[in-house]
Amino acid sequence: MTDYRALADTALEKVLSYASDETGWIFHKNTDGIKLYYRPSPEFNGILYKTDFIFNASPKNVYDFTRDMGLLQKLNNNIEETQILEMMDDLAVTRVVSASQLMGLVSPREFINVISWKEIPEHNAYTVYHNNVEHASYPIVPEFVRGTTYPSGRLLYPVEGEPNKCRVIGFSQSDIKLSPQTLVDKFTPGMIIGHIKKTMKLINTGQLCKA
């Protein structure tokens, strides 16, 4: 039986290590206050991305917002289907199918992940983090290319003196099994920023609790 908790804990450990290590990050761009950095992934022959931005909502409200799994598909235009395969208190196993990209040149990708949430007082932060897993109900099938999500997540920090703001430091790294890697590296930053901007718009216009 897959130890989902252990895989989630591994993701959290690595996200915290990425956050504490300031070396090697290369600044890519600042888009509407969303700063994007990158460096080689320690997990696979690809890129680890780091984002740094502010939400106009408290860390606790953003944390509660991230726990609404039903919003995932609405917030990401690149997602075609979302399923919750298992739910265990502060842990979920999900299946996500991405839409085809680049006018059909990139076929849909399938990802099976474990996602968890946690308040970590010693870091004065909330966090949501995820990692790739296998699930007996969904073996690899020819209809989808199975992508791999390596330890990723977001840390939600309070902004000193501004209780209704939240600083978010995010890390993401996925192998979507597409060649050449240069093509992946070209369109991935836009996808990351697009997802954040859509979420930011929802939160910054006061719709966080209405979604």
Backbone bond lengths (Angstrom), bond angles and torsions (degrees), N, CA, C in turn:
res aa  C-N    CA-C-N  psi(-1)  N-CA   C-N-CA  omega(-1)  CA-C   N-CA-C  phi
1 M - - - 1.465 - - 1.520 109.59 -
2 T 1.327 115.93 134.73 1.464 120.67 -178.04 1.520 110.60 -68.10
3 D 1.321 116.08 132.21 1.461 121.23 177.73 1.532 108.10 -89.54
4 Y 1.336 115.58 84.97 1.458 120.48 -177.40 1.525 111.95 -61.57
5 R 1.321 116.28 -37.70 1.461 119.99 -178.59 1.524 110.87 -61.45
6 A 1.318 117.16 -43.27 1.463 120.95 -179.45 1.528 110.95 -64.43
7 L 1.327 116.70 -40.06 1.464 119.89 178.98 1.524 111.35 -66.95
8 A 1.335 116.58 -37.52 1.462 119.99 176.88 1.527 110.18 -67.23
9 D 1.336 117.14 -41.92 1.459 120.45 179.39 1.527 111.17 -62.17
10 T 1.329 116.46 -37.27 1.470 120.18 176.91 1.524 110.46 -61.92
11 A 1.336 116.57 -41.37 1.462 120.55 179.04 1.524 110.36 -62.25
12 L 1.334 117.61 -44.13 1.461 120.97 179.87 1.524 111.27 -61.89
13 E 1.312 116.85 -44.98 1.466 120.27 179.10 1.522 111.66 -57.74
14 K 1.325 115.83 -42.11 1.456 119.18 -177.27 1.524 111.75 -73.86
15 V 1.333 117.49 -37.44 1.464 119.96 176.99 1.534 109.85 -62.05
16 L 1.321 117.08 -42.51 1.466 120.24 178.03 1.526 111.46 -64.66
17 S 1.330 116.65 -35.44 1.468 119.33 178.58 1.519 110.76 -69.58
18 Y 1.344 117.55 -36.88 1.456 120.04 177.12 1.530 110.43 -64.02
19 A 1.334 115.52 -38.68 1.461 120.11 -177.59 1.528 111.87 -68.96
20 S 1.322 116.44 -31.07 1.470 119.90 -177.32 1.525 112.80 -85.56
21 D 1.322 117.15 -13.28 1.473 121.46 -177.47 1.527 109.90 -103.17
22 E 1.315 116.99 105.55 1.468 121.91 -177.18 1.527 112.88 -88.84
23 T 1.318 117.78 -0.69 1.462 120.08 -174.45 1.532 111.64 -84.31
24 G 1.312 115.32 147.64 1.461 121.33 170.08 1.509 116.54 84.24
25 W 1.342 118.71 -4.15 1.461 120.02 -178.54 1.526 110.95 -75.65
26 I 1.309 115.86 134.30 1.468 122.18 178.23 1.524 108.14 -109.66
27 F 1.338 116.55 124.95 1.463 120.53 179.62 1.526 109.61 -71.62
28 H 1.340 115.78 130.42 1.461 120.83 -179.39 1.526 112.25 -102.56
29 K 1.346 117.03 -54.74 1.458 119.81 179.12 1.524 110.34 -167.60
30 N 1.344 114.39 163.76 1.462 122.08 172.86 1.519 106.80 -121.39
31 T 1.320 117.26 110.57 1.456 122.41 -178.44 1.522 109.35 -113.17
32 D 1.319 116.76 106.43 1.471 121.56 178.31 1.526 112.12 53.03
33 G 1.320 116.13 42.57 1.460 120.63 178.31 1.518 114.78 86.74
34 I 1.328 117.73 -2.19 1.466 121.50 177.52 1.528 107.71 -96.56
35 K 1.315 116.35 107.81 1.457 120.98 -179.67 1.530 109.25 -89.38
36 L 1.314 115.41 130.87 1.470 120.92 -178.13 1.521 109.67 -119.59
37 Y 1.337 115.27 129.17 1.459 122.79 177.45 1.533 108.70 -125.61
38 Y 1.318 116.00 165.47 1.462 118.97 176.76 1.526 110.64 -152.98
39 R 1.316 114.58 161.04 1.461 122.22 171.86 1.528 106.90 -161.64
40 P 1.320 119.02 164.45 1.466 119.71 -179.90 1.525 111.31 -58.21
41 S 1.310 116.11 139.21 1.457 120.43 177.72 1.523 110.25 -71.64
42 P 1.335 117.18 138.95 1.465 119.60 174.83 1.531 112.16 -80.82
43 E 1.346 116.93 -3.68 1.458 121.88 -173.74 1.526 114.50 -101.70
44 F 1.352 116.45 -31.28 1.469 119.79 -177.83 1.519 108.95 -156.40
45 N 1.314 116.24 175.49 1.463 120.87 -177.35 1.530 109.41 -80.95
46 G 1.314 115.52 68.16 1.457 122.04 -178.35 1.513 109.88 -155.51
47 I 1.335 116.20 -156.48 1.453 122.10 -172.38 1.529 111.61 -115.36
48 L 1.326 115.91 139.47 1.461 123.33 168.82 1.526 106.65 -100.36
49 Y 1.335 116.42 122.42 1.462 121.40 -178.57 1.526 110.07 -103.29
50 K 1.326 115.08 143.95 1.462 121.95 176.72 1.519 108.56 -126.12
51 T 1.331 116.69 133.12 1.457 121.51 175.76 1.519 109.36 -121.14
52 D 1.337 115.55 151.51 1.467 122.00 -178.28 1.525 106.71 -143.34
53 F 1.353 116.54 117.76 1.462 119.55 -176.25 1.519 110.14 -158.40
54 I 1.345 116.40 173.99 1.460 123.15 -177.72 1.521 110.13 -118.78
55 F 1.340 116.01 134.27 1.458 122.51 170.49 1.528 108.43 -104.47
56 N 1.324 117.08 143.47 1.463 121.40 175.84 1.529 110.02 -87.52
57 A 1.311 114.95 65.75 1.462 122.74 176.72 1.519 107.06 -164.17
58 S 1.312 116.62 156.76 1.462 120.02 -178.84 1.525 110.17 -69.58
59 P 1.343 117.15 154.48 1.465 119.52 177.62 1.527 113.07 -54.90
60 K 1.342 117.24 -38.96 1.464 120.25 -179.73 1.528 111.13 -65.27
61 N 1.337 117.77 -41.38 1.463 119.94 179.14 1.530 111.40 -66.43
62 V 1.330 116.42 -40.34 1.466 119.25 178.31 1.531 109.62 -66.49
63 Y 1.313 116.67 -39.56 1.463 121.90 177.93 1.528 110.44 -59.14
64 D 1.333 116.98 -47.31 1.461 120.55 178.36 1.531 110.97 -63.01
65 F 1.320 115.92 -36.76 1.464 122.46 178.93 1.532 110.57 -61.55
66 T 1.342 116.38 -42.22 1.471 119.92 -177.34 1.524 111.91 -68.52
67 R 1.323 117.15 -18.85 1.469 120.24 -178.77 1.526 112.52 -81.69
68 D 1.326 117.21 -7.53 1.463 120.94 178.13 1.521 109.08 -84.18
69 M 1.327 116.59 92.90 1.452 121.40 -175.10 1.529 112.44 -64.50
70 G 1.331 116.23 -23.79 1.458 119.49 -179.91 1.515 113.36 -67.56
71 L 1.334 116.93 -17.40 1.467 120.16 -179.12 1.527 112.85 -83.28
72 L 1.314 117.33 -16.50 1.462 120.50 -172.83 1.519 112.44 -54.96
73 Q 1.319 116.28 -48.61 1.456 119.77 -177.32 1.525 111.46 -68.61
74 K 1.341 117.65 -35.85 1.461 121.59 -179.32 1.528 111.70 -66.99
75 L 1.341 115.93 -31.41 1.455 120.44 -175.03 1.523 114.09 -87.45
76 N 1.299 116.90 -10.55 1.458 119.46 -175.36 1.522 109.74 -129.10
77 N 1.333 116.06 109.18 1.460 120.84 -178.83 1.519 112.53 -65.08
78 N 1.333 116.79 -15.68 1.459 120.25 -177.07 1.528 112.06 -87.45
79 I 1.341 117.23 -2.72 1.460 120.86 -179.07 1.525 110.09 -101.00
80 E 1.320 115.58 128.36 1.461 121.41 -178.57 1.522 111.85 -100.21
81 E 1.325 117.23 -30.12 1.462 120.81 -176.83 1.525 109.97 -151.42
82 T 1.329 115.94 138.96 1.461 121.87 177.44 1.522 109.53 -132.51
83 Q 1.321 116.87 133.04 1.461 121.58 177.14 1.526 109.57 -132.77
84 I 1.313 116.61 141.05 1.461 121.34 170.14 1.526 106.82 -98.20
85 L 1.319 116.71 111.83 1.459 121.39 -176.46 1.522 111.86 -83.16
86 E 1.338 115.96 -36.49 1.459 121.38 177.31 1.517 108.55 -148.78
87 M 1.333 116.67 146.42 1.466 121.85 178.74 1.514 107.89 -133.57
88 M 1.341 116.02 124.10 1.456 121.29 -177.23 1.524 109.47 -136.51
89 D 1.331 116.75 87.12 1.465 122.56 179.65 1.530 111.04 54.51
90 D 1.329 117.20 -103.79 1.461 120.79 -176.04 1.533 111.79 -97.59
91 L 1.315 117.30 27.96 1.464 120.94 -176.82 1.528 109.33 -146.10
92 A 1.332 116.32 136.91 1.463 120.98 178.30 1.519 109.65 -135.12
93 V 1.319 115.94 143.87 1.462 121.59 171.77 1.525 106.17 -106.77
94 T 1.315 116.81 124.04 1.462 120.83 -173.40 1.526 111.88 -124.80
95 R 1.310 114.09 154.84 1.459 121.57 171.72 1.530 107.12 -120.52
96 V 1.312 115.99 125.97 1.461 121.91 -179.13 1.517 108.82 -125.03
97 V 1.322 116.27 132.51 1.459 121.53 176.00 1.524 107.66 -114.86
98 S 1.321 116.07 123.48 1.459 120.29 179.30 1.521 109.95 -83.75
99 A 1.314 115.82 153.32 1.462 120.87 175.66 1.532 109.33 -74.04
100 S 1.316 117.04 159.04 1.462 119.93 175.03 1.524 108.69 -65.52
101 Q 1.327 115.88 151.74 1.459 121.51 -175.33 1.523 110.66 -123.88
102 L 1.336 114.55 164.24 1.470 121.97 174.46 1.528 111.44 52.99
103 M 1.344 114.89 51.62 1.467 122.06 176.06 1.532 111.92 57.18
104 G 1.334 115.33 38.54 1.448 120.59 175.97 1.512 115.34 88.83
105 L 1.338 117.41 -3.77 1.463 119.48 179.74 1.530 111.27 -68.42
106 V 1.347 115.95 -28.93 1.461 120.76 177.25 1.523 107.35 -109.13
107 S 1.326 116.83 115.85 1.461 121.76 -176.74 1.530 110.71 -73.72
108 P 1.337 118.35 163.74 1.467 120.89 179.15 1.524 112.20 -57.15
109 R 1.326 114.81 144.65 1.456 122.25 176.92 1.520 109.31 -113.18
110 E 1.326 115.21 147.89 1.458 121.61 179.48 1.525 108.67 -117.78
111 F 1.349 115.71 133.83 1.462 121.08 179.54 1.528 109.12 -128.89
112 I 1.333 116.66 133.76 1.455 122.27 172.95 1.527 106.44 -114.10
113 N 1.334 116.61 117.70 1.464 120.72 -175.52 1.512 112.17 -129.85
114 V 1.316 115.62 154.60 1.456 121.46 166.25 1.530 106.23 -102.99
115 I 1.329 116.54 131.42 1.456 122.80 -179.47 1.519 108.49 -121.52
116 S 1.326 116.64 138.80 1.461 119.78 178.36 1.521 109.91 -141.28
117 W 1.328 115.27 163.19 1.458 122.59 -177.13 1.520 108.39 -132.63
118 K 1.333 116.04 147.64 1.459 117.84 -178.44 1.519 110.93 -162.02
119 E 1.339 115.65 142.74 1.454 120.93 168.16 1.519 107.37 -92.56
120 I 1.340 116.78 130.33 1.465 120.10 -179.08 1.538 108.45 -122.89
121 P 1.331 116.34 88.38 1.469 121.25 -176.02 1.524 113.73 -56.61
122 E 1.346 117.18 -33.67 1.463 119.55 -178.72 1.526 112.74 -65.14
123 H 1.331 116.33 -18.91 1.465 121.13 175.91 1.535 111.20 -109.05
124 N 1.335 116.54 3.94 1.459 122.21 -178.52 1.522 110.78 52.08
125 A 1.318 115.64 48.65 1.463 119.94 -174.27 1.526 111.45 -152.28
126 Y 1.320 113.89 158.54 1.465 122.30 164.94 1.525 106.09 -104.19
127 T 1.327 116.49 157.77 1.460 118.21 178.65 1.521 111.54 -148.03
128 V 1.312 114.99 149.62 1.464 123.02 170.05 1.521 105.55 -126.75
129 Y 1.333 117.63 134.46 1.465 119.88 -172.66 1.521 109.66 -147.81
130 H 1.331 116.34 155.73 1.456 119.53 -176.83 1.520 112.11 -150.53
131 N 1.329 113.37 162.51 1.459 120.75 -174.56 1.528 108.44 -152.90
132 N 1.305 116.21 155.60 1.465 121.37 178.12 1.531 111.10 -71.73
133 V 1.352 116.35 141.46 1.465 121.28 173.76 1.531 108.78 -140.82
134 E 1.309 115.23 169.72 1.462 121.80 170.99 1.531 107.77 -107.74
135 H 1.331 116.16 151.30 1.458 119.91 178.99 1.518 108.85 -138.35
136 A 1.331 115.68 131.93 1.471 120.85 -174.31 1.523 113.01 -59.76
137 S 1.322 116.91 -29.29 1.470 120.32 -177.97 1.523 112.95 -75.00
138 Y 1.334 115.82 -16.55 1.458 118.84 -176.73 1.525 111.88 -133.16
139 P 1.325 116.51 76.02 1.466 119.10 173.63 1.526 109.64 -69.07
140 I 1.303 116.04 165.28 1.471 120.07 177.99 1.527 109.07 -65.30
141 V 1.345 115.59 132.04 1.467 121.46 -178.92 1.527 109.11 -126.48
142 P 1.340 118.14 156.41 1.467 121.18 -176.87 1.530 114.14 -63.40
143 E 1.348 117.05 -24.53 1.464 119.55 -175.84 1.534 113.94 -66.39
144 F 1.338 116.04 -23.55 1.461 120.18 -176.83 1.521 111.07 -131.64
145 V 1.314 114.81 145.98 1.457 120.47 169.96 1.522 106.37 -85.57
146 R 1.318 117.60 125.39 1.470 121.61 -178.23 1.529 109.81 -84.45
147 G 1.319 116.16 112.21 1.454 121.12 176.60 1.521 110.47 -86.42
148 T 1.313 115.69 167.58 1.463 121.50 -179.91 1.522 109.55 -126.12
149 T 1.326 116.26 122.66 1.454 121.77 173.92 1.517 108.10 -96.10
150 Y 1.312 116.01 120.70 1.461 120.18 176.67 1.531 108.78 -90.77
151 P 1.348 118.38 164.77 1.466 120.89 -173.39 1.532 113.17 -44.26
152 S 1.328 115.00 120.02 1.461 122.92 -175.68 1.520 108.67 -141.57
153 G 1.317 117.17 166.08 1.459 119.18 177.58 1.509 112.36 166.66
154 R 1.346 114.55 179.64 1.454 122.06 178.66 1.515 109.70 -132.07
155 L 1.328 115.04 141.59 1.457 122.40 174.01 1.521 107.85 -109.36
156 L 1.324 116.54 131.61 1.458 122.75 -176.46 1.525 108.95 -111.34
157 Y 1.336 116.10 113.25 1.457 121.69 -175.38 1.531 111.23 -112.20
158 P 1.336 117.77 147.14 1.471 119.59 172.64 1.522 110.03 -70.99
159 V 1.310 116.44 151.56 1.459 122.24 173.94 1.526 106.90 -99.83
160 E 1.318 117.00 121.54 1.465 121.16 -174.64 1.525 111.57 -56.88
161 G 1.320 115.27 127.51 1.460 120.90 177.94 1.509 114.71 80.06
162 E 1.346 117.50 -1.97 1.465 120.85 -178.83 1.532 108.56 -133.88
163 P 1.331 116.75 82.53 1.468 120.69 -173.74 1.525 114.84 -63.99
164 N 1.331 117.03 -18.59 1.464 119.93 179.96 1.525 112.36 -99.29
165 K 1.326 115.25 23.95 1.460 120.12 174.49 1.520 109.58 -129.67
166 C 1.314 114.99 154.03 1.459 121.38 -176.31 1.528 108.94 -138.52
167 R 1.332 116.47 126.05 1.462 120.36 173.87 1.525 108.39 -90.40
168 V 1.310 115.99 130.59 1.460 121.63 -177.78 1.531 109.86 -115.89
169 I 1.315 116.06 125.60 1.464 122.11 172.37 1.525 106.19 -112.89
170 G 1.323 116.55 117.47 1.456 120.47 -175.84 1.519 113.00 -117.97
171 F 1.331 116.12 150.48 1.458 122.45 177.98 1.519 108.87 -133.45
172 S 1.325 117.27 133.21 1.463 119.92 178.93 1.523 110.26 -143.67
173 Q 1.327 115.06 144.00 1.467 121.60 179.25 1.522 108.20 -159.06
174 S 1.314 115.82 119.46 1.464 121.08 -178.36 1.518 110.05 -140.04
175 D 1.307 115.01 141.89 1.461 121.86 173.20 1.534 106.69 -102.66
176 I 1.335 116.32 107.19 1.465 119.03 -178.15 1.528 112.02 -91.53
177 K 1.331 116.15 9.81 1.468 122.01 175.39 1.534 111.16 57.15
178 L 1.325 114.56 53.28 1.464 120.79 179.11 1.517 108.95 -131.17
179 S 1.302 115.75 138.03 1.463 121.67 178.91 1.535 109.29 -123.37
180 P 1.337 118.62 142.91 1.466 127.61 2.36 1.533 112.02 -79.82
181 Q 1.328 115.65 156.52 1.458 121.37 179.71 1.522 111.36 -61.27
182 T 1.330 116.78 -28.97 1.473 119.78 179.86 1.525 111.55 -61.51
183 L 1.336 117.16 -31.82 1.469 120.58 177.38 1.520 110.21 -68.15
184 V 1.329 116.47 -42.78 1.466 121.73 177.89 1.524 109.98 -61.11
185 D 1.331 115.90 -46.07 1.458 120.83 -177.94 1.529 111.48 -64.50
186 K 1.322 116.76 -25.23 1.458 120.32 -178.43 1.523 112.48 -74.47
187 F 1.359 117.85 -42.08 1.463 118.01 -174.91 1.529 114.25 -99.67
188 T 1.328 119.03 -12.86 1.466 120.66 -178.65 1.529 113.33 -63.02
189 P 1.339 121.08 -45.63 1.476 119.44 179.33 1.522 113.22 -55.67
190 G 1.319 117.73 -40.08 1.461 120.71 179.09 1.519 112.00 -64.59
191 M 1.326 116.95 -37.38 1.460 120.92 178.49 1.524 110.88 -66.67
192 I 1.334 116.74 -42.55 1.466 121.08 179.33 1.527 110.60 -62.53
193 I 1.324 116.28 -49.01 1.467 120.55 -178.29 1.522 111.12 -65.91
194 G 1.322 117.73 -38.05 1.460 121.00 179.32 1.518 111.88 -61.78
195 H 1.330 116.98 -41.76 1.462 121.40 178.45 1.526 110.74 -64.25
196 I 1.333 116.85 -43.43 1.463 120.78 -179.96 1.525 110.68 -65.08
197 K 1.318 117.47 -42.78 1.463 120.64 -178.51 1.516 111.33 -63.44
198 K 1.319 117.36 -37.31 1.456 120.30 179.15 1.526 110.40 -67.23
199 T 1.334 116.50 -42.54 1.455 120.82 177.19 1.527 110.29 -65.47
200 M 1.327 116.70 -43.07 1.456 122.16 -179.62 1.525 111.46 -60.74
201 K 1.311 116.76 -40.53 1.463 120.56 179.68 1.518 110.53 -63.52
202 L 1.314 116.45 -42.08 1.461 121.24 179.80 1.525 110.78 -63.23
203 I 1.323 116.50 -43.00 1.457 121.31 -178.80 1.525 111.46 -74.60
204 N 1.323 117.37 -45.97 1.463 120.74 -174.30 1.525 113.34 -71.03
205 T 1.329 118.03 -17.30 1.456 120.23 176.99 1.528 111.37 -96.09
206 G 1.346 116.02 12.69 1.446 120.40 174.69 1.506 115.20 78.69
207 Q 1.335 117.81 16.48 1.444 120.16 -177.29 1.533 114.07 -96.46
208 L 1.331 115.71 6.62 1.459 119.74 -175.14 1.530 111.58 -54.46
209 C 1.302 117.04 -45.03 1.461 119.84 -176.42 1.519 113.04 -86.25
210 K 1.345 117.23 -3.92 1.450 120.82 -178.38 1.514 112.66 -102.44
211 A 1.341 117.00 -10.13 1.458 120.20 -173.28 1.515 111.37 -68.22
